[in-house]
Amino acid sequence: MENTRRFRFLPMPMHSVLLFMVWLLLNNTLALGHLLLAAFLALAIPLLVAPLQHTQPSVRRPLLAVKQVLLVLGDIVKANIEVAILVMGPLSRMKPGFVAVPLDIERELPITLLASTISLTPGTVSCELSKDRRFLYIHALNLVDEEELITTIKERYEAPLKEIFGC
Amino acid sequence: MDWIEIITAVFILIGGLFTLIGSIGLSRLPDFYMRLHAPTKATTLGLGALLLASMIHFTSLRGYFSIHELLITFFLLITAPVSAHMMAKAGLHVKTRVEDSTRGLEVRDAAKRRNEENADDYQP
């Protein structure tokens, strides 16, 4: 929370930038009036909502984060094609199943991001997080090899997240 | 026919195809959890392709960048997994019927138990 003391009029710099861009994108314009309005909203909204914030781990390695986003986008395209083939093929070929993935990350934000990534990528949907945050329960559309699935998730998605947030 | 029109048409066709496959999956798959997979994945790519087509079309038509479609993609990528997660959680809670061939049912029961423990411990 030291940061919030230092920037009293800009409590959440990243959120301000995001709000500024979202407002301009929503209006699809760069007109002066909208630039001013966007700047006003980007300053005013964080001031209003800052007291409601929980502290979240910050991004330590932005470049790696960009790389990870691109990797996940690529995987989403692959996942779509895989699921499309599965859906159109014979249903008896599918072996659905539940898997518990042990987690190494503990903070809320990285776990949320991991769960969302899992839901968007190859044949898996995250169902539930255990109370002690040690396990993420997921449902797989076509469970071929449980161990392999867990290793893939941990290496491909969890390890980079861990590095990005430095935890 | 302009090459931009061809590219736009190809993206619209891809988008339409994946949205259709997503909907077919929704009606064809046998149980609740399997049906969750179709809308979270196939539809994301379908909508992504449609929005890409829209961006290309309006950028060439109006002569300036039309990129507010990116926002729709962004919101979709944030909301789709969250709603799928909440539906899966609800499915666990009411013990939805699962396909007989489903493996790892003990994992599901563990997840369900955690759910109940959570509810017991919850102190407002």
Interface residues (C-beta under 8 A of the other chain):
Chain A: V22 L25 L26 N27 N28 I76 V77 A79 N80 I81 V83 A84 V87 M88 L91 M94 K95 P96 G97 F98 V99 A100 A115 S116 T117 I118 S119 L120 G123 V125 S126 C127 E128 S130 K131 F135 Y137 H139 L141 L143 E146
Chain B: F18 I21 G22 I24 G25 R28 L29 P30 D31 Y33 M34 L36 H37 A38 T40 K41 A42 T44 L45 G46 S66 I67 H68 L70 L71 L77 I78 A80 P81 V82 A84 H85 A88 K89 G91 L92 V98 E99 S101 T102 R103 G104 L105 V107 R108 A110 A111 R114 N115 E117 N118 D121
